[in-house]
Amino acid sequence: MFQISSSAPEENTLQPLLYSKANSIMEAQDLPRKSYWRFSKQDFFPERSFQDFFTYRTALSETIPRLKDRLFSRSSDNFELVTLSKESENPMKKCLTWWDLMWLAFGSVVGSGIFVVTGQEAREHAGPAIVLSYAISGLSALLSVFCYTEFAVEIPVAGGSFSFLRVELGDFVAFVAAGNILLEAVIGAAGLGRSWTSYFASMINSDNPDFLRIRVGFLAEGFNLLDPIAVVVLLVTNTIAMTGTKKTSLLNLISSILSSIVIVFIIIVGFIHAKSSNLIPFFPYGAKGVFKAAAVVYWSYTGFDMVATMAEETKKPSRDIPIGLVGSMSMITVIYCLMALSLTSMVKYTDIDPDAAYSVAFIQIGMKWAKYLVSIGALKGMTTSLLVGSLGQGRYTTQIARSHMIPPWFSLVHPKTGTPIYATLLTTTLSAIVAFFSSLDVISSIFSVSTLLTFMLMAVALLVRRYYVTNVTSKKDVVKFLFCLFVVIGSSIAISVLWSSRNDIWIGCVVASVIWFLGTLGMGLLPKQRAPKVWGVPLVPWLPSLSIAMNLFLIGSVGYKAILRFIVCSAAMLLYYLLVGVHATYDLVHEKQDTFKTEGSG
């Protein structure tokens, strides 16, 4: 069986050379250039399994052995950096610095949730304790940022978490992540589009944030308010993102600076008009309400993973990515906590408008003119989030298409713009459809589960990368590591289930927490097989293990309806993988194997 294994520790020093080689190979190829605008069957399904009905029927009959092959095969840094990049035919342009990444992170994250779900969660689940919800989610997000940063420095490729998981956890787990990444991208953009409409409507008619939407009586509740404005906003921002990375980065910088001014205004004025009575009771829905809100407001921190996908276009990944990601996310956590506290100090949580919280809050304190400033700031924040999200979504989709999990046609990079236009169009179209029909509460709950699961898998992958290297780690150490990892994951799930149950089983939670501690301690006593060469997550395995526990805990706090919707989406993804994905990726990898054998014999 063909297996691409993880590189040994000494090979990590070759990563910058591999990335440079990937670009130089693509630029130096003396091959006839194909037209970018082409739509043949061969561009969508070039694999042997899809040549005709008979080859596909044969492939289906071999689904089980092919699935086994995909379950146990792992990619490599070299394969992701060099081999798959050739699928795009043209290279992406290396044009970003740490300054660009910092503002891209700010533009992507700030506005993607703080203006969207803060009011909804403060009113319905957390009350004034929404500030603690943001602090909890911020800590969990920062732990995930650490994991992303270490991977992005050593594997600077457009695939982000998808590529990282292929290298450490294998093809099938990466597909699970890929499905969630696309779901996250589509739903996240759709939610921002819907919120853009709500804030714009509040500027015109604060009594009815839905008056610009079209109500259709025969559709189910939650899907019966059609939103054509959200569709237009998505189309415009994604079109800008397709024109060029540096141009979009500059536009994001200008918009983010303006948003920062509005945020400072919100925080200062909010505290000036604060009333201590508005903060009582501080925990109206109890601790469970705080964690339930934390699971949803996690949306506010998402976006940094999109910035991680820009590693392929970063000039010096080893320097720029840690500064851009870790620095910006630390600052954003503080900003979010201050904004949440200013809102609940300014207005009683029961009076907060769930759709346009900040702009309506200023009306309630007698500053009607300020609602326009706040709404403009919110619109700018959401617009920059959409811009950066468009960049990240397109690059995630590009790497997924390079692996042939979706048709490789979507991996093509335009020779002039240096951007993946087809991949961006795919996520744009799907986002526009979802935004047109679905309400914000339906969108945000599914989004949270999808995002948290991907971040949890990233923490697992980081532990695997540190403790397991193919043909280096002894079987005895592998067994010990897997046992400790299962203890950490199992105890984390137990804590989440016990906490989410109707009965407060404190003893069970304490016991499960002790087991988690012992599992992490046992892992920490094992020898590490790989050390990061440039930048690494500190306190391994404690911080990645804590990230696993927090992400699973927040998933359990979302609610069964959101998890059920997520399961339905996952079932559809699995069906696609069995019918298409497993055969396409199997053919690609084994075709590369045949090429290597032919070149070796020659």
C-alpha positions in Angstrom: 0.0 0.0 0.0 1.3 3.4 -0.9 1.8 5.7 2.0 3.2 9.2 2.2 4.6 9.5 5.7 5.5 12.5 7.8 9.0 13.8 7.4 11.6 13.1 10.1 12.7 15.9 12.4 15.9 16.7 10.4 13.8 17.3 7.3 12.0 20.3 8.8 15.0 22.5 7.9 14.2 21.9 4.2 10.7 23.5 4.4 11.7 27.0 3.1 13.6 25.3 0.3 10.6 23.1 -0.6 8.3 26.1 -0.7 10.7 28.0 -2.9 11.1 25.0 -5.1 7.3 24.7 -5.5 7.1 28.2 -6.9 10.2 27.9 -9.1 9.0 24.7 -10.6 5.7 26.2 -11.6 7.3 29.3 -13.0 10.0 27.4 -14.9 7.8 24.9 -16.6 8.2 25.2 -20.3 4.8 23.9 -21.2 2.1 25.3 -23.5 -0.2 27.5 -21.5 -3.8 26.4 -21.3 -6.6 28.9 -21.3 -7.8 29.6 -17.8 -11.4 29.9 -18.9 -12.1 26.3 -19.8 -14.9 23.9 -18.7 -14.2 20.4 -20.1 -15.0 17.1 -18.3 -11.3 16.4 -18.0 -10.9 19.5 -16.0 -13.5 18.5 -13.5 -13.0 14.7 -13.4 -9.5 13.7 -14.8 -9.1 10.6 -12.6 -9.2 7.1 -14.0 -12.2 6.2 -12.0 -14.4 8.7 -13.8 -13.5 8.2 -17.4 -16.7 6.4 -18.2 -19.5 4.4 -16.6 -17.5 1.1 -16.5 -14.5 2.6 -14.7 -16.7 4.3 -12.2 -18.6 1.1 -11.5 -15.3 -0.7 -11.0 -14.2 2.0 -8.6 -17.4 1.7 -6.6 -16.9 -2.1 -6.3 -13.5 -1.3 -4.7 -14.8 1.3 -2.2 -13.9 -0.6 0.9 -10.2 -1.3 0.1 -9.8 2.2 -1.2 -11.4 3.6 2.0 -9.0 1.6 4.1 -6.1 2.9 2.0 -7.3 6.5 2.6 -7.9 5.9 6.3 -4.3 4.9 7.0 -2.4 7.0 4.5 -0.8 10.3 5.6 0.5 13.1 3.4 3.9 14.8 3.8 5.1 18.4 4.0 6.8 17.9 0.6 3.7 16.5 -1.0 1.5 19.4 0.2 4.1 22.1 -0.6 5.5 21.0 -3.9 3.5 18.2 -5.6 0.0 19.5 -5.0 0.9 23.1 -5.9 1.4 22.0 -9.5 -2.3 21.3 -9.8 -3.0 25.1 -9.8 -0.8 25.5 -13.0 0.1 29.1 -11.9 1.7 30.2 -8.6 0.1 32.5 -6.0 2.0 35.8 -5.6 4.2 36.2 -2.4 3.2 39.7 -1.5 2.2 39.8 2.2 4.2 40.9 5.3 3.5 40.6 9.1 1.9 44.0 8.9 -0.5 42.8 6.3 -1.3 39.6 8.2 -2.0 41.6 11.4 -4.5 43.8 9.8 -6.0 40.9 7.8 -6.5 39.1 11.1 -8.1 42.2 12.6 -10.3 42.8 9.6 -11.3 39.2 9.3 -12.1 38.6 13.0 -13.4 42.0 14.3 -16.9 42.4 12.8 -17.5 38.7 12.1 -19.4 38.3 15.3 -19.0 41.0 17.9 -21.6 43.1 16.0 -23.7 40.1 15.1 -24.3 37.7 18.0 -23.4 39.7 21.1 -26.8 41.2 21.5 -28.5 37.8 20.8 -26.5 35.9 23.3 -26.5 38.6 26.0 -30.3 38.8 25.9 -31.1 35.1 25.6 -28.3 33.2 27.4 -25.7 35.1 29.4 -26.9 38.5 30.4 -24.1 40.9 31.6 -21.9 37.8 32.0 -21.5 37.8 28.2 -18.1 39.4 29.0 -17.0 36.1 30.6 -18.3 34.2 27.6 -16.0 36.3 25.4 -13.1 35.7 27.8 -13.6 32.0 27.7 -14.0 31.8 23.9 -11.0 34.1 23.6 -8.8 31.8 25.6 -9.9 28.8 23.6 -9.3 30.7 20.3 -5.8 31.8 21.4 -4.9 28.1 22.1 -6.1 27.2 18.6 -4.1 30.2 17.2 -0.9 28.7 18.7 -1.6 25.4 17.0 -2.3 27.0 13.6 0.8 29.2 13.9 3.2 26.3 14.4 1.8 24.4 11.4 1.7 27.5 9.2 5.3 28.4 9.8 6.5 24.9 8.9 4.0 24.1 6.1 3.3 27.5 4.5 0.7 26.3 2.1 -2.8 27.6 1.1 -4.6 24.7 2.6 -4.4 25.7 6.2 -5.9 23.2 8.6 -6.8 20.9 5.7 -3.2 20.4 4.7 -2.0 20.2 8.3 -4.5 17.5 9.1 -3.6 15.5 5.9 0.0 15.4 7.1 -0.6 14.3 10.7 -4.0 12.6 10.8 -4.5 11.3 7.3 -6.7 11.7 4.3 -10.1 10.8 5.8 -9.8 13.0 8.8 -8.7 15.8 6.5 -11.8 15.3 4.4 -13.9 15.6 7.6 -12.1 18.8 8.2 -12.5 19.9 4.6 -16.2 19.5 4.7 -16.3 21.5 7.9 -14.0 24.1 6.5 -16.3 24.6 3.5 -19.4 24.6 5.7 -17.7 27.2 8.0 -16.8 29.3 5.0 -20.2 29.2 3.5 -22.2 29.7 6.7 -19.9 32.3 8.1 -20.1 34.5 5.0 -23.9 34.0 4.8 -24.3 35.0 8.5 -22.3 38.2 7.8 -24.4 39.0 4.8 -27.6 38.6 6.8 -26.2 40.8 9.6 -25.1 43.4 7.1 -28.7 43.8 6.0 -29.9 44.0 9.6 -27.5 46.8 10.5 -28.2 48.7 7.3 -32.0 48.4 8.0 -31.5 49.7 11.5 -30.1 52.9 10.1 -33.3 53.5 8.3 -35.9 51.9 10.5 -34.7 50.9 14.0 -38.1 49.4 14.9 -37.9 46.6 12.3 -34.5 45.3 11.3 -36.2 42.8 8.9 -38.1 45.4 6.9 -35.7 45.2 4.0 -36.3 41.4 3.8 -39.1 39.7 1.9 -41.4 37.5 4.0 -42.7 34.3 2.3 -45.5 32.7 4.3 -45.3 29.1 2.9 -41.6 28.6 3.9 -40.7 27.2 7.3 -39.8 29.6 10.2 -36.2 30.5 10.1 -36.1 30.2 6.3 -39.0 32.5 5.4 -37.3 35.9 5.3 -35.6 36.3 1.9 -32.6 38.6 1.9 -31.6 39.9 -1.6 -29.3 42.7 -0.1 -27.1 40.0 1.6 -26.7 38.4 -1.8 -25.5 41.6 -3.4 -23.0 42.4 -0.6 -21.5 38.9 -0.9 -21.2 39.2 -4.7 -19.5 42.6 -4.5 -16.9 41.7 -1.7 -16.0 38.4 -3.3 -15.5 40.1 -6.7 -13.0 42.5 -5.1 -11.2 39.6 -3.5 -10.8 37.9 -6.9 -9.0 41.0 -8.4 -5.8 40.6 -6.3 -4.5 39.7 -2.8 -2.4 42.9 -2.2 -5.2 45.2 -3.4 -7.7 43.5 -1.1 -5.1 43.7 1.8 -4.7 47.5 1.3 -8.5 48.1 1.1 -8.8 46.0 4.3 -6.2 48.1 6.1 -8.1 51.4 5.3 -11.4 49.9 6.4 -10.0 48.3 9.6 -8.5 51.6 10.7 -11.9 53.3 10.4 -13.5 50.4 12.2 -11.0 50.8 15.0 -12.0 54.4 15.5 -15.7 53.4 15.9 -14.8 50.6 18.3 -12.9 53.1 20.5 -16.0 55.4 20.4 -18.3 52.5 21.4 -16.2 51.5 24.4 -15.6 55.0 25.7 -19.2 56.2 25.4 -20.5 52.9 26.7 -18.6 53.2 29.9 -19.5 56.9 30.3 -23.2 56.0 30.2 -22.8 52.8 32.3 -25.1 52.1 35.1 -24.2 49.5 37.7 -27.9 48.5 38.0 -27.7 47.2 34.4 -25.2 44.6 35.5 -27.5 43.1 38.2 -28.2 40.2 38.1 -24.8 39.4 36.6 -25.6 35.7 36.0 -29.4 35.7 35.1 -29.1 32.4 33.3 -26.4 30.8 35.5 -23.1 29.3 34.5 -24.6 27.1 31.8 -25.9 30.2 30.1 -22.4 31.7 30.1 -20.9 28.6 28.4 -23.8 28.2 26.0 -23.2 31.8 24.9 -19.4 31.2 24.8 -20.0 28.4 22.2 -22.0 30.8 20.0 -19.8 33.9 20.4 -16.8 31.8 19.4 -18.0 32.9 16.0 -16.6 36.3 16.8 -13.1 34.9 17.0 -13.2 32.9 13.8 -11.3 34.3 10.8 -7.8 33.8 12.0 -7.8 30.4 10.4 -8.6 32.2 7.1 -5.5 34.3 7.6 -3.4 31.1 8.2 -4.3 30.1 4.6 -2.4 33.2 3.4 0.9 31.5 4.4 1.6 30.6 0.7 1.5 34.3 -0.2 3.6 35.5 2.8 7.1 36.7 2.1 8.7 35.3 5.4 6.3 32.9 7.0 8.6 32.0 9.9 8.6 35.6 11.1 5.4 37.1 9.8 2.9 34.5 10.8 3.6 34.4 14.5 3.6 38.2 14.8 0.5 38.6 12.7 -1.6 35.9 14.2 -0.7 35.7 17.9 -0.3 39.5 18.3 -3.5 40.4 16.7 -5.6 37.7 18.5 -4.3 38.7 21.9 -5.4 42.3 21.2 -8.8 41.3 19.8 -9.7 39.3 22.9 -9.2 42.4 25.1 -11.2 44.5 22.7 -14.1 42.1 22.6 -14.4 41.9 26.4 -14.4 45.7 26.7 -17.1 46.0 23.9 -19.3 43.3 25.5 -19.0 44.9 29.0 -19.8 48.4 27.6 -23.0 47.2 25.9 -24.4 45.5 29.0 -23.4 48.4 31.2 -25.1 50.9 28.9 -28.4 48.9 28.4 -30.2 46.4 30.5 -29.7 43.0 29.0 -33.4 42.4 28.6 -33.7 45.6 26.5 -30.9 44.7 24.1 -31.9 44.4 20.4 -30.7 40.9 19.3 -30.3 41.9 15.6 -28.5 45.3 15.8 -27.5 45.6 19.5 -25.0 48.4 19.5 -26.8 50.9 17.1 -30.1 50.5 18.9 -28.4 50.8 22.3 -27.3 54.3 21.5 -30.9 55.2 20.6 -32.0 53.9 24.0 -29.6 56.2 25.9 -30.7 59.3 23.9 -27.8 59.4 21.4 -29.9 58.8 18.2 -27.2 60.4 16.0 -24.6 57.9 17.2 -26.6 54.9 15.8 -25.5 56.0 12.3 -21.8 56.1 13.3 -22.1 52.7 15.1 -24.0 51.1 12.2 -21.4 52.4 9.7 -18.6 51.0 11.8 -20.4 47.7 12.1 -21.0 47.6 8.3 -17.3 48.4 7.7 -16.3 45.6 10.2 -18.6 43.1 8.5 -17.4 44.2 5.1 -13.7 43.7 5.9 -14.6 40.3 7.4 -16.2 39.3 4.2 -13.2 40.6 2.2 -10.6 38.6 4.2 -13.0 35.7 4.5 -13.2 35.6 0.7 -9.5 35.4 0.4 -9.2 32.6 3.0 -12.2 30.6 1.7 -10.8 30.7 -1.8 -7.4 29.4 -0.7 -8.9 26.6 1.5 -11.0 25.5 -1.4 -8.0 25.7 -3.7 -6.0 23.2 -1.7 -9.0 20.9 -1.2 -9.3 20.9 -5.0 -5.6 20.3 -5.5 -6.0 17.1 -3.6 -9.0 16.2 -5.9 -11.5 15.9 -3.0 -13.5 18.3 -5.1 -12.9 18.7 -8.8 -9.4 20.1 -9.5 -10.9 22.7 -11.8 -11.5 24.8 -8.6 -7.7 24.7 -7.9 -6.7 26.8 -10.9 -5.0 30.1 -10.2 -5.5 32.9 -12.6 -2.2 33.8 -14.3 -2.7 37.6 -14.1 -4.5 38.1 -10.7 -2.7 35.3 -8.9 -6.0 34.4 -7.2 -8.1 31.3 -7.3 -11.2 32.7 -9.1 -13.1 29.5 -9.6 -12.7 28.5 -5.9 -13.9 31.9 -4.8 -16.9 31.7 -7.1 -17.8 28.3 -5.6 -18.0 29.6 -2.0 -19.6 32.8 -3.1 -22.5 31.0 -4.8 -23.1 28.7 -1.9 -23.0 31.5 0.6 -25.4 33.7 -1.4 -27.9 30.8 -1.5 -27.7 30.2 2.2 -27.9 33.9 3.0 -30.9 34.4 0.8 -33.0 31.9 2.9 -31.6 31.2 6.4 -32.0 33.3 9.5 -29.1 34.2 11.8 -29.9 31.9 14.7 -30.0 28.8 12.4 -26.7 29.9 10.7 -24.7 30.7 13.9 -25.4 27.5 15.7 -24.3 25.2 12.9 -21.3 27.4 12.3 -20.1 27.1 15.9 -20.1 23.3 15.9 -18.3 23.1 12.6 -15.6 25.5 13.7 -15.0 24.0 17.1 -14.6 20.5 15.7 -12.0 21.7 13.2 -10.1 23.5 15.9 -10.2 20.5 18.2 -8.8 18.3 15.4 -6.0 20.8 14.9 -4.9 20.5 18.6 -4.9 16.7 18.1 -2.8 17.0 15.0 -0.3 19.2 16.9 0.1 16.5 19.5 0.6 13.9 16.9 3.2 16.0 15.1 5.2 16.4 18.3 5.0 12.8 19.6 4.8 10.6 16.5 7.0 10.4 13.4 6.7 7.5 11.0 9.6 5.0 11.3 11.1 6.9 14.1 8.7 6.6 17.1 8.9 3.1 18.7 5.7 1.0 18.8 5.8 1.0 22.5 5.8 4.8 22.6 3.0 4.9 19.9 0.8 2.7 22.1 1.4 4.9 25.2 0.8 8.1 23.2 -2.5 6.8 21.7 -3.7 5.7 25.1 -3.0 9.1 26.6 -4.7 10.8 23.7 -7.8 8.7 24.0 -7.9 9.4 27.7 -7.7 13.2 27.0 -10.4 13.1 24.4 -12.7 10.7 26.2 -12.5 12.6 29.5 -13.1 15.9 27.6 -16.2 14.4 26.0 -17.4 13.1 29.4 -17.0 16.6 31.0 -19.0 18.1 28.2 -21.8 15.5 28.4 -22.1 15.7 32.2 -22.1 19.5 32.1 -24.8 19.6 29.4 -27.1 17.2 31.2 -30.0 18.5 33.0 -28.7 17.4 36.4 -25.6 19.2 37.8 -23.3 16.2 38.3 -20.4 18.0 39.8 -18.7 14.9 41.2 -18.7 13.4 37.7 -17.2 16.5 36.2 -14.5 16.6 38.9 -13.6 12.9 38.3 -13.5 13.4 34.5 -11.3 16.5 35.0 -8.8 14.5 37.1 -8.7 11.8 34.5 -8.0 14.5 31.8 -5.2 15.8 34.0 -3.6 12.4 34.4 -3.9 11.6 30.7 -2.2 14.9 29.8 0.5 14.3 32.5 1.2 10.8 31.1 1.6 12.3 27.7 4.0 14.9 29.0 6.2 12.1 30.4 6.7 10.6 26.9 9.6 11.6 24.7 8.9 14.2 22.0 9.9 13.0 18.5 9.9 16.4 16.8 10.8 19.9 18.0 9.7 23.1 16.0 12.7 24.7 14.3 11.4 28.3 14.3 8.3 28.9 16.4 6.4 26.3 18.5 3.4 26.1 20.8 4.6 26.5 24.4 3.8 24.0 27.3 3.1 21.0 25.1 1.1 18.8 25.8 -0.8 21.0 28.3 -2.0 23.8 26.0 -3.1 21.6 23.1 -4.8 19.2 25.5 -6.6 22.2 27.1 -7.6 23.3 23.6 -9.1 19.9 23.0 -11.0 20.0 26.2 -12.3 23.5 25.7 -13.5 23.0 22.1 -15.3 19.8 23.0 -16.8 21.5 26.1 -18.1 24.4 24.0 -19.5 21.9 21.4 -21.5 20.3 24.2 -22.8 23.7 25.2 -24.3 24.6 21.9 -27.4 22.5 22.2 -28.8 19.3 20.6 -30.6 21.1 17.7 -27.3 22.6 16.4 -25.5 19.3 16.8 -28.4 17.5 15.0 -28.2 19.9 12.1 -24.4 19.4 12.0 -24.9 15.6 11.9 -27.2 15.9 8.9 -24.7 18.0 7.1 -21.9 15.6 8.0 -23.9 12.6 6.7 -24.3 14.3 3.3 -20.5 15.0 3.3 -19.8 11.4 4.0 -22.0 10.2 1.2 -20.2 12.5 -1.2 -16.8 11.1 0.0 -17.9 7.5 -0.5 -19.3 8.2 -4.0 -16.6 10.7 -5.3 -13.9 11.9 -2.9 -12.4 8.6 -1.9 -12.0 7.5 -5.5 -10.6 10.8 -6.8 -8.0 11.1 -4.0 -7.0 7.4 -4.3 -6.4 7.8 -8.1 -4.4 11.0 -7.6 -2.0 9.6 -5.0 -1.5 6.3 -6.8 -1.0 8.1 -10.2 1.8 10.1 -8.5 3.2 6.8 -7.1 3.3 5.3 -10.6 5.0 8.5 -11.9 7.7 8.2 -9.2 8.3 4.5 -10.1 8.6 5.3 -13.8 11.1 8.1 -13.2 13.0 5.9 -10.8 13.3 3.0 -13.3 14.4 5.5 -16.0 
